[in-house]
Amino acid sequence: GGIYVTESNALSLAANATGGAVDVRTTNGSLDVTSAIGTGVALTAGGAGSGITLNGAVNAGAGNVTLAAGTFASGAIVAGTGDQITGGALTVTASTIGTSAERLNTTVTSLDATTASGGIFVTESDALTLTASAAGGAVDVQTTNGALSVNSVNGAGVALTAGGAGNGITIDGTVDAGASNVTLVAGTSANR
């Protein structure tokens, strides 16, 4: 069955739902996630500035993953030691998502990421369909071995890399870096 929890304060989470979803939220506190495994995963840290720290696996199988940090996206998504998100569609809303030094690691089919005051830094293991909007920060998304299909991306600088021999980038919408640079790299190593 599923795991459905609402906690009033901060919470450390290790959850494994066999045959069901994991839906855990705080009303006013951060989430520190060691693991969250289910047929779908939704994690919400409620309250101003409340963030989500991923220190292990978030695995929804083929199901979808949703991460929301802070009221009105005021909290950060922090990529801790051993972070790995696996699933179908990944939707993330936060103040910032990862950093250039500590990128969010994913194995998902699509990413829809929105930040309110910082950047988006993600490394995907294979092919990815991307929609991203970073207010006040850069968008830096790379695949290690897969094509990148871009619906739309905007931020204060955009860097997109499709890693792996022969993998390309398909732009199906707007790529807007504001007054900053756009960097597109296709079919090479994604080590940066």
N, CA, C and O of each residue as an XYZ file, in Angstrom:
768
protein
N       0.801     -1.185      0.000
C       0.000      0.000      0.000
C       0.846      1.252      0.000
O       2.074      1.185     -0.067
N       0.195      2.385      0.075
C       0.860      3.667      0.022
C       1.201      4.228      1.383
O       0.714      3.755      2.410
N       2.054      5.251      1.375
C       2.435      5.973      2.588
C       2.020      7.426      2.391
O       2.478      8.097      1.466
N       1.134      7.909      3.287
C       0.615      9.267      3.202
C       0.775      9.919      4.570
O       0.102      9.531      5.525
N       1.669     10.917      4.671
C       1.991     11.526      5.956
C       2.004     13.044      5.815
O       2.537     13.585      4.846
N       1.403     13.732      6.807
C       1.547     15.176      6.949
C       2.138     15.435      8.320
O       1.545     15.081      9.339
N       3.324     16.061      8.343
C       4.048     16.372      9.585
C       4.026     17.877      9.788
O       4.186     18.634      8.830
N       3.826     18.323     11.037
C       3.732     19.756     11.288
C       5.089     20.457     11.284
O       5.150     21.659     11.026
N       6.177     19.737     11.564
C       7.510     20.340     11.653
C       8.469     19.669     10.676
O       8.048     18.971      9.754
N       9.768     19.892     10.892
C      10.797     19.258     10.066
C      10.756     17.744     10.237
O      10.314     17.235     11.267
N      11.232     17.018      9.195
C      11.129     15.559      9.208
C      12.301     14.928      8.482
O      12.707     15.392      7.416
N      12.849     13.857      9.070
C      13.813     12.997      8.382
C      13.030     11.799      7.862
O      12.257     11.191      8.601
N      13.231     11.454      6.575
C      12.372     10.471      5.929
C      13.146      9.321      5.311
O      14.105      9.524      4.568
N      12.707      8.102      5.636
C      13.101      6.884      4.939
C      11.803      6.106      4.753
O      11.253      5.577      5.719
N      11.304      6.030      3.502
C       9.997      5.429      3.241
C      10.075      4.469      2.070
O      10.696      4.764      1.049
N       9.434      3.308      2.229
C       9.379      2.306      1.169
C       7.957      1.775      1.097
O       7.533      1.015      1.967
N       7.216      2.170      0.064
C       5.831      1.746     -0.107
C       5.780      0.670     -1.185
O       5.954      0.961     -2.368
N       5.544     -0.568     -0.775
C       5.442     -1.674     -1.725
C       4.050     -1.662     -2.347
O       3.053     -1.856     -1.651
N       3.983     -1.434     -3.657
C       2.703     -1.439     -4.353
C       1.884     -0.180     -4.182
O       0.690     -0.185     -4.479
N       2.491      0.907     -3.709
C       1.754      2.144     -3.526
C       2.662      3.350     -3.613
O       3.876      3.227     -3.775
N       2.053      4.520     -3.501
C       2.784      5.781     -3.628
C       3.300      6.265     -2.275
O       2.804      5.859     -1.224
N       4.297      7.132     -2.323
C       4.781      7.850     -1.148
C       4.398      9.314     -1.326
O       4.799      9.951     -2.301
N       3.618      9.849     -0.381
C       3.196     11.247     -0.404
C       3.418     11.798      0.995
O       2.614     11.571      1.899
N       4.529     12.532      1.165
C       4.906     13.043      2.476
C       5.081     14.543      2.380
O       5.714     15.052      1.456
N       4.505     15.253      3.362
C       4.593     16.707      3.366
C       4.739     17.229      4.784
O       4.244     16.627      5.737
N       5.424     18.354      4.911
C       5.457     19.074      6.171
C       4.648     20.346      5.986
O       4.587     20.898      4.887
N       4.025     20.809      7.064
C       3.294     22.068      6.964
C       4.199     23.254      7.262
O       3.960     24.359      6.776
N       5.260     23.023      8.077
C       6.190     24.108      8.379
C       7.534     23.527      8.810
O       7.896     23.577      9.986
N       8.265     22.976      7.847
C       9.569     22.416      8.181
C      10.221     21.751      6.998
O       9.562     21.411      6.015
N      11.526     21.569      7.098
C      12.313     20.962      6.029
C      12.162     19.455      6.011
O      11.754     18.842      6.997
N      12.500     18.864      4.864
C      12.526     17.407      4.704
C      13.960     16.973      4.424
O      14.615     17.514      3.534
N      14.447     15.991      5.192
C      15.756     15.391      4.958
C      15.486     13.952      4.535
O      15.073     13.127      5.350
N      15.720     13.652      3.255
C      15.288     12.383      2.673
C      16.474     11.436      2.501
O      17.413     11.715      1.755
N      16.406     10.302      3.215
C      17.382      9.229      3.046
C      16.936      8.309      1.919
O      17.749      7.865      1.109
N      15.611      8.019      1.873
C      15.046      7.237      0.777
C      13.545      7.452      0.723
O      12.893      7.678      1.742
N      13.009      7.377     -0.501
C      11.565      7.436     -0.726
C      11.293      6.588     -1.960
O      11.618      6.986     -3.079
N      10.698      5.419     -1.754
C      10.507      4.451     -2.826
C       9.034      4.062     -2.889
O       8.439      3.669     -1.885
N       8.450      4.178     -4.093
C       7.055      3.806     -4.277
C       6.698      3.839     -5.745
O       7.565      4.036     -6.595
N       5.418      3.646     -6.051
C       4.961      3.673     -7.443
C       4.798      5.092     -7.959
O       4.526      5.294     -9.142
N       4.959      6.056     -7.102
C       4.975      7.488     -7.369
C       5.469      8.141     -6.104
O       5.250      7.607     -5.016
N       6.138      9.294     -6.207
C       6.665      9.959     -5.014
C       6.352     11.448     -5.098
O       6.661     12.103     -6.093
N       5.728     11.981     -4.028
C       5.466     13.417     -3.899
C       5.995     13.865     -2.545
O       5.552     13.382     -1.503
N       6.953     14.798     -2.567
C       7.552     15.314     -1.345
C       7.382     16.831     -1.320
O       7.752     17.520     -2.270
N       6.814     17.349     -0.215
C       6.560     18.779     -0.083
C       7.064     19.261      1.258
O       6.678     18.723      2.296
N       7.934     20.283      1.250
C       8.377     20.940      2.472
C       7.642     22.267      2.561
O       7.954     23.200      1.821
N       6.671     22.359      3.460
C       5.863     23.562      3.590
C       6.474     24.568      4.539
O       7.303     24.221      5.380
N       6.064     25.814      4.404
C       6.566     26.884      5.248
C       7.645     27.682      4.548
O       8.376     27.154      3.710
N       7.740     28.946      4.891
C       8.698     29.843      4.266
C      10.125     29.355      4.473
O      10.551     29.129      5.605
N      10.858     29.194      3.385
C      12.257     28.803      3.439
C      12.528     27.338      3.688
O      13.691     26.939      3.758
N      11.499     26.520      3.826
C      11.703     25.094      4.096
C      12.200     24.385      2.846
O      11.616     24.520      1.771
N      13.278     23.634      2.993
C      13.889     22.974      1.848
C      13.802     21.467      1.922
O      13.338     20.898      2.910
N      14.260     20.830      0.850
C      14.341     19.370      0.778
C      15.784     19.005      0.486
O      16.355     19.447     -0.512
N      16.381     18.187      1.367
C      17.737     17.688      1.167
C      17.642     16.220      0.803
O      17.062     15.425      1.543
N      18.215     15.858     -0.344
C      18.181     14.479     -0.830
C      19.521     13.825     -0.541
O      20.530     14.155     -1.164
N      19.526     12.888      0.415
C      20.736     12.177      0.801
C      20.672     10.706      0.426
O      21.371      9.880      1.014
N      19.844     10.380     -0.544
C      19.698      8.999     -0.967
C      18.757      8.917     -2.148
O      18.524      9.902     -2.850
N      18.221      7.728     -2.357
C      17.412      7.451     -3.541
C      15.960      7.878     -3.359
O      15.327      7.615     -2.336
N      15.455      8.554     -4.405
C      14.022      8.774     -4.564
C      13.664      8.001     -5.817
O      14.075      8.367     -6.918
N      12.891      6.921     -5.648
C      12.648      6.008     -6.767
C      11.157      5.748     -6.909
O      10.529      5.150     -6.036
N      10.600      6.211     -8.032
C       9.181      5.996     -8.320
C       8.980      4.953     -9.406
O       7.875      4.820     -9.932
N      10.039      4.200     -9.757
C       9.925      3.251    -10.858
C       9.552      4.011    -12.127
O      10.246      4.951    -12.514
N       8.457      3.607    -12.778
C       7.971      4.331    -13.963
C       6.995      5.440    -13.579
O       6.515      6.171    -14.445
N       6.695      5.569    -12.269
C       5.769      6.595    -11.801
C       6.415      7.969    -11.766
O       7.608      8.119    -12.027
N       5.611      8.961    -11.441
C       6.071     10.349    -11.448
C       6.595     10.780    -10.081
O       6.208     10.235     -9.047
N       7.487     11.773    -10.103
C       8.059     12.346     -8.884
C       7.769     13.842     -8.875
O       7.966     14.526     -9.879
N       7.294     14.350     -7.722
C       7.057     15.777     -7.533
C       7.776     16.231     -6.276
O       7.602     15.644     -5.208
N       8.592     17.286     -6.401
C       9.286     17.884     -5.265
C       8.909     19.352     -5.196
O       9.036     20.070     -6.189
N       8.441     19.815     -4.029
C       8.089     21.219     -3.838
C       8.688     21.691     -2.528
O       8.364     21.159     -1.466
N       9.568     22.697     -2.598
C      10.290     23.171     -1.418
C       9.872     24.581     -1.037
O      10.108     25.526     -1.790
N       9.257     24.727      0.123
C       8.926     26.032      0.665
C       7.668     26.632      0.094
O       7.337     26.426     -1.073
N       6.970     27.376      0.927
C       5.791     28.097      0.486
C       6.203     29.095     -0.592
O       7.158     29.850     -0.408
N       5.500     29.099     -1.692
C       5.807     29.948     -2.858
C       7.244     29.729     -3.333
O       7.933     30.679     -3.707
N       7.690     28.471     -3.315
C       9.016     28.081     -3.808
C      10.139     28.852     -3.124
O      11.061     29.329     -3.787
N      10.063     28.975     -1.786
C      11.057     29.742     -1.040
C      12.165     28.879     -0.443
O      13.101     29.415      0.152
N      12.082     27.565     -0.585
C      13.103     26.662     -0.052
C      13.898     26.026     -1.172
O      13.450     25.979     -2.318
N      15.085     25.533     -0.834
C      15.989     24.951     -1.828
C      15.848     23.435     -1.903
O      15.490     22.783     -0.922
N      16.138     22.883     -3.085
C      16.330     21.448     -3.249
C      17.842     21.238     -3.209
O      18.557     21.704     -4.096
N      18.330     20.538     -2.182
C      19.751     20.332     -1.982
C      20.108     18.905     -2.376
O      19.507     17.944     -1.897
N      21.098     18.785     -3.260
C      21.592     17.472     -3.677
C      22.668     17.046     -2.699
O      23.799     17.529     -2.760
N      22.314     16.134     -1.790
C      23.254     15.653     -0.795
C      23.997     14.423     -1.283
O      23.963     14.090     -2.468
N      24.664     13.755     -0.362
C      25.441     12.563     -0.670
C      24.533     11.445     -1.166
O      23.561     11.092     -0.498
N      24.842     10.890     -2.329
C      24.099      9.754     -2.852
C      22.738     10.085     -3.422
O      21.911      9.189     -3.583
N      22.480     11.346     -3.732
C      21.168     11.688     -4.272
C      20.982     11.070     -5.662
O      21.888     11.109     -6.495
N      19.803     10.505     -5.898
C      19.454      9.940     -7.202
C      17.942      9.882     -7.286
O      17.289      9.258     -6.450
N      17.384     10.537     -8.305
C      15.938     10.506     -8.518
C      15.659      9.668     -9.749
O      16.207      9.926    -10.821
N      14.794      8.651     -9.598
C      14.419      7.768    -10.694
C      12.899      7.800    -10.835
O      12.175      7.690     -9.846
N      12.422      7.950    -12.074
C      10.985      7.951    -12.284
C      10.632      8.315    -13.705
O      11.498      8.380    -14.577
N       9.348      8.554    -13.935
C       8.855      8.994    -15.235
C       9.040     10.495    -15.353
O      10.136     10.966    -15.655
N       7.975     11.249    -15.116
C       8.040     12.709    -15.156
C       8.463     13.238    -13.794
O       7.941     12.811    -12.764
N       9.422     14.183    -13.794
C       9.878     14.833    -12.568
C       9.486     16.302    -12.636
O       9.856     17.010    -13.573
N       8.724     16.761    -11.620
C       8.332     18.161    -11.507
C       8.932     18.719    -10.224
O       8.708     18.175     -9.143
N       9.702     19.813    -10.341
C      10.394     20.386     -9.187
C      10.122     21.879     -9.121
O      10.261     22.592    -10.115
N       9.729     22.351     -7.925
C       9.519     23.769     -7.677
C      10.256     24.137     -6.406
O      10.030     23.529     -5.359
N      11.155     25.145     -6.484
C      11.961     25.524     -5.332
C      12.576     26.899     -5.561
O      12.391     27.505     -6.617
N      13.313     27.387     -4.557
C      14.061     28.628     -4.750
C      15.280     28.359     -5.623
O      15.585     29.145     -6.520
N      15.983     27.251     -5.368
C      17.108     26.782     -6.182
C      17.047     25.268     -6.255
O      16.499     24.616     -5.366
N      17.617     24.709     -7.325
C      17.653     23.255     -7.506
C      19.097     22.864     -7.756
O      19.640     23.111     -8.833
N      19.722     22.244     -6.744
C      21.123     21.876     -6.844
C      22.018     23.098     -6.917
O      21.555     24.234     -6.817
N      23.316     22.846     -7.095
C      24.299     23.915     -7.307
C      25.264     23.435     -8.384
O      25.221     22.275     -8.795
N      26.127     24.325     -8.834
C      27.105     23.916     -9.849
C      28.061     22.855     -9.298
O      28.578     22.037    -10.058
N      28.298     22.863     -7.993
C      29.195     21.877     -7.377
C      28.465     20.605     -6.934
O      29.064     19.530     -6.901
N      27.191     20.720     -6.596
C      26.384     19.584     -6.118
C      25.108     19.511     -6.944
O      24.058     20.009     -6.539
N      25.218     18.878     -8.112
C      24.110     18.798     -9.069
C      23.087     17.745     -8.629
O      23.439     16.763     -7.976
N      21.839     17.958     -8.988
C      20.791     16.974     -8.767
C      20.954     15.878     -9.816
O      21.014     16.170    -11.010
N      21.024     14.618     -9.382
C      21.221     13.483    -10.290
C      19.896     12.792    -10.553
O      19.170     12.448     -9.621
N      19.581     12.588    -11.840
C      18.288     12.017    -12.208
C      18.415     10.922    -13.252
O      19.369     10.875    -14.028
N      17.421     10.042    -13.247
C      17.150      9.094    -14.332
C      15.641      9.133    -14.528
O      14.906      8.314    -13.977
N      15.191     10.104    -15.325
C      13.763     10.327    -15.559
C      13.540     10.559    -17.047
O      14.493     10.774    -17.797
N      12.278     10.516    -17.473
C      11.991     10.753    -18.892
C      11.823     12.230    -19.205
O      12.179     12.685    -20.291
N      11.267     12.993    -18.229
C      11.069     14.427    -18.447
C      11.289     15.187    -17.150
O      11.075     14.667    -16.055
N      11.725     16.444    -17.306
C      11.962     17.330    -16.170
C      11.261     18.646    -16.432
O      11.479     19.277    -17.467
N      10.406     19.070    -15.484
C       9.771     20.379    -15.499
C      10.210     21.072    -14.216
O       9.687     20.782    -13.140
N      11.177     21.996    -14.328
C      11.792     22.609    -13.152
C      11.563     24.111    -13.149
O      11.714     24.781    -14.171
N      11.190     24.635    -11.963
C      10.957     26.067    -11.802
C      11.616     26.532    -10.513
O      11.405     25.946     -9.451
N      12.425     27.603    -10.612
C      12.996     28.198     -9.416
C      12.555     29.646     -9.292
O      12.311     30.332    -10.285
N      12.459     30.100     -8.026
C      11.979     31.450     -7.752
C      13.106     32.454     -7.582
O      12.897     33.651     -7.780
N      14.315     31.985     -7.214
C      15.373     32.961     -6.933
C      16.784     32.419     -7.163
O      17.745     32.968     -6.624
N      16.925     31.358     -7.949
C      18.255     30.803     -8.166
C      18.292     29.865     -9.345
O      17.369     29.818    -10.158
N      19.374     29.118     -9.422
C      19.641     28.297    -10.588
C      19.069     26.893    -10.526
O      18.535     26.446     -9.511
N      19.208     26.209    -11.674
C      18.796     24.813    -11.847
C      20.009     24.064    -12.369
O      20.505     24.357    -13.457
N      20.494     23.086    -11.586
C      21.695     22.328    -11.942
C      21.374     20.837    -11.841
O      21.228     20.296    -10.745
N      21.265     20.177    -13.002
C      20.814     18.782    -13.060
C      21.696     17.990    -14.005
O      22.072     18.472    -15.074
N      22.027     16.751    -13.597
C      22.687     15.789    -14.474
C      21.772     14.586    -14.623
O      21.451     13.911    -13.645
N      21.353     14.322    -15.861
C      20.471     13.203    -16.211
C      21.311     12.090    -16.813
O      22.228     12.360    -17.588
N      21.011     10.839    -16.467
C      21.828      9.716    -16.934
C      21.585      9.363    -18.397
O      22.497      8.889    -19.075
N      20.356      9.591    -18.900
C      20.060      9.233    -20.293
C      19.219     10.323    -20.950
O      19.303     11.481    -20.543
N      18.424      9.992    -21.937
C      17.662     10.995    -22.692
C      16.668     11.730    -21.793
O      16.159     11.171    -20.822
N      16.403     12.997    -22.134
C      15.555     13.836    -21.298
C      14.777     14.832    -22.141
O      15.306     15.402    -23.096
N      13.494     15.039    -21.772
C      12.685     16.130    -22.299
C      12.630     17.198    -21.224
O      12.266     16.913    -20.083
N      12.993     18.446    -21.581
C      13.222     19.495    -20.593
C      12.332     20.707    -20.783
O      12.176     21.219    -21.891
N      11.744     21.161    -19.665
C      11.108     22.466    -19.546
C      11.665     23.072    -18.267
O      11.537     22.473    -17.199
N      12.284     24.255    -18.352
C      12.913     24.842    -17.177
C      12.804     26.347    -17.182
O      12.936     26.991    -18.224
N      12.556     26.916    -15.984
C      12.488     28.365    -15.815
C      13.157     28.731    -14.502
O      12.691     28.349    -13.428
N      14.267     29.485    -14.595
C      15.017     29.889    -13.414
C      14.977     31.405    -13.277
O      15.587     32.121    -14.072
N      14.262     31.891    -12.274
C      14.237     33.334    -11.997
C      15.463     33.662    -11.151
O      15.625     33.128    -10.053
N      16.315     34.529    -11.656
C      17.481     34.958    -10.891
C      18.637     33.985    -10.880
O      19.545     34.126    -10.060
N      18.635     33.004    -11.760
C      19.732     32.046    -11.796
C      19.866     31.398    -13.152
O      19.030     31.583    -14.036
N      20.932     30.636    -13.301
C      21.220     29.958    -14.562
C      20.514     28.610    -14.631
O      20.150     28.029    -13.609
N      20.327     28.126    -15.856
C      19.867     26.758    -16.097
C      21.043     26.004    -16.697
O      21.556     26.378    -17.752
N      21.471     24.936    -16.020
C      22.586     24.114    -16.474
C      22.145     22.654    -16.368
O      22.173     22.063    -15.288
N      21.739     22.086    -17.495
C      21.236     20.716    -17.527
C      22.064     19.924    -18.525
O      22.308     20.375    -19.644
N      22.496     18.732    -18.106
C      23.301     17.888    -18.979
C      22.862     16.437    -18.859
O      22.387     15.998    -17.811
N      23.030     15.704    -19.954
C      22.852     14.258    -19.925
C      24.238     13.635    -20.022
O      25.128     14.182    -20.673
N      24.418     12.490    -19.371
C      25.709     11.811    -19.491
C      25.748     10.947    -20.739
O      26.803     10.776    -21.350
N      24.580     10.392    -21.123
C      24.535      9.586    -22.346
C      23.103      9.542    -22.869
O      22.403      8.540    -22.722
N      22.680     10.651    -23.486
C      21.330     10.689    -24.026
C      21.028     12.001    -24.709
O      21.653     13.026    -24.438
N      20.056     11.947    -25.603
C      19.614     13.145    -26.325
C      18.845     14.063    -25.383
O      18.313     13.631    -24.360
N      18.800     15.333    -25.751
C      18.091     16.331    -24.965
C      17.063     17.003    -25.870
O      17.411     17.573    -26.904
N      15.782     16.930    -25.467
C      14.701     17.567    -26.200
C      14.178     18.714    -25.345
O      13.715     18.499    -24.224
N      14.253     19.939    -25.877
C      13.957     21.137    -25.097
C      12.617     21.726    -25.519
O      12.443     22.158    -26.659
N      11.661     21.737    -24.568
C      10.381     22.405    -24.820
C      10.532     23.909    -24.676
O      10.139     24.663    -25.566
N      11.101     24.349    -23.555
C      11.434     25.756    -23.340
C      12.363     25.851    -22.141
O      12.272     25.066    -21.197
N      13.273     26.846    -22.201
C      14.208     27.087    -21.109
C      14.439     28.582    -21.014
O      14.677     29.249    -22.020
N      14.365     29.113    -19.776
C      14.775     30.495    -19.570
C      15.443     30.636    -18.222
O      15.054     30.012    -17.235
N      16.477     31.488    -18.212
C      17.234     31.736    -17.000
C      18.260     32.811    -17.253
O      18.358     33.340    -18.360
N      19.024     33.135    -16.229
C      20.101     34.116    -16.354
C      21.355     33.374    -16.803
O      22.324     33.250    -16.053
N      21.318     32.890    -18.025
C      22.350     32.033    -18.595
C      21.790     30.633    -18.763
O      21.084     30.130    -17.889
N      22.109     29.998    -19.899
C      21.614     28.648    -20.184
C      22.761     27.821    -20.742
O      23.421     28.229    -21.697
N      22.999     26.650    -20.141
C      23.988     25.690    -20.639
C      23.317     24.330    -20.747
O      22.871     23.776    -19.742
N      23.241     23.787    -21.958
C      22.607     22.501    -22.204
C      23.608     21.586    -22.892
O      24.225     21.961    -23.890
N      23.764     20.373    -22.348
C      24.709     19.409    -22.904
C      24.023     18.069    -23.083
O      23.438     17.534    -22.141
N      24.095     17.517    -24.310
C      23.641     16.146    -24.580
C      24.908     15.300    -24.688
O      25.598     15.332    -25.706
N      25.206     14.552    -23.644
C      26.434     13.768    -23.596
C      26.287     12.436    -24.312
O      25.179     11.934    -24.499
N      27.410     11.878    -24.705
C      27.424     10.583    -25.375
C      27.495     10.737    -26.877
O      26.840     11.604    -27.457
N      28.288      9.898    -27.499
C      28.507      9.976    -28.944
C      27.196      9.918    -29.715
O      26.371      9.032    -29.493
N      27.013     10.868    -30.619
C      25.857     10.880    -31.503
C      24.585     11.449    -30.915
O      23.584     11.547    -31.624
N      24.583     11.830    -29.644
C      23.378     12.381    -29.027
C      23.257     13.865    -29.314
O      24.231     14.612    -29.223
N      22.039     14.284    -29.666
C      21.819     15.663    -30.073
C      20.875     16.408    -29.154
O      20.325     15.857    -28.201
N      20.706     17.686    -29.474
C      19.775     18.559    -28.771
C      18.720     19.018    -29.777
O      19.051     19.561    -30.830
N      17.448     18.795    -29.442
C      16.339     19.261    -30.263
C      15.643     20.394    -29.526
O      15.193     20.223    -28.393
N      15.557     21.548    -30.172
C      14.916     22.720    -29.569
C      13.520     22.850    -30.172
O      13.373     23.131    -31.361
N      12.491     22.642    -29.340
C      11.109     22.727    -29.798
C      10.412     24.000    -29.344
O       9.240     24.215    -29.651
N      11.140     24.850    -28.607
C      10.550     26.083    -28.097
C      11.628     27.119    -27.864
O      12.703     27.054    -28.461
N      11.344     28.068    -27.002
C      12.237     29.195    -26.739
C      13.358     28.803    -25.779
O      13.133     28.097    -24.797
N      14.574     29.276    -26.082
C      15.701     29.224    -25.154
C      16.116     30.670    -24.920
O      16.611     31.332    -25.832
N      15.914     31.167    -23.686
C      16.134     32.573    -23.365
C      17.074     32.685    -22.181
O      16.735     32.259    -21.077
N      18.257     33.255    -22.397
C      19.256     33.425    -21.344
C      19.318     34.861    -20.844
O      20.249     35.228    -20.127
N      18.348     35.665    -21.208
C      18.375     37.069    -20.816
C      19.593     37.749    -21.409
O      19.860     37.602    -22.602
N      20.331     38.485    -20.605
C      21.537     39.178    -21.069
C      22.778     38.291    -20.998
O      23.875     38.725    -21.351
N      22.604     37.042    -20.540
C      23.729     36.116    -20.386
C      23.861     35.217    -21.608
O      23.126     35.365    -22.584
N      24.796     34.296    -21.541
C      25.117     33.435    -22.687
C      24.273     32.171    -22.739
O      23.776     31.693    -21.719
N      24.121     31.635    -23.959
C      23.549     30.309    -24.197
C      24.676     29.434    -24.724
O      25.367     29.797    -25.676
N      24.856     28.264    -24.086
C      25.858     27.298    -24.516
C      25.147     25.975    -24.810
O      24.459     25.430    -23.947
N      25.314     25.468    -26.018
C      24.732     24.184    -26.414
C      25.868     23.277    -26.846
O      26.670     23.654    -27.701
N      25.948     22.072    -26.261
C      26.987     21.101    -26.602
C      26.300     19.765    -26.834
O      25.575     19.278    -25.967
N      26.528     19.166    -28.014
C      25.854     17.906    -28.349
C      26.864     16.847    -28.752
O      27.839     17.121    -29.452
N      26.601     15.611    -28.286
C      27.358     14.451    -28.737
C      28.755     14.321    -28.210
O      29.614     13.739    -28.871
N      29.010     14.862    -27.007
C      30.334     14.750    -26.406
C      30.220     14.399    -24.947
O      29.117     14.202    -24.437
N      31.337     14.318    -24.272
C      31.370     14.052    -22.843
C      30.675     15.179    -22.095
O      30.827     16.351    -22.440
N      29.907     14.818    -21.064
C      29.193     15.817    -20.278
C      29.967     16.171    -19.002
O      29.390     16.740    -18.076
N      31.240     15.849    -18.941
C      32.028     16.152    -17.743
C      32.393     17.624    -17.703
O      33.202     18.106    -18.496
N      31.774     18.332    -16.754
C      32.092     19.748    -16.567
C      32.275     20.009    -15.108
O      32.550     21.142    -14.714
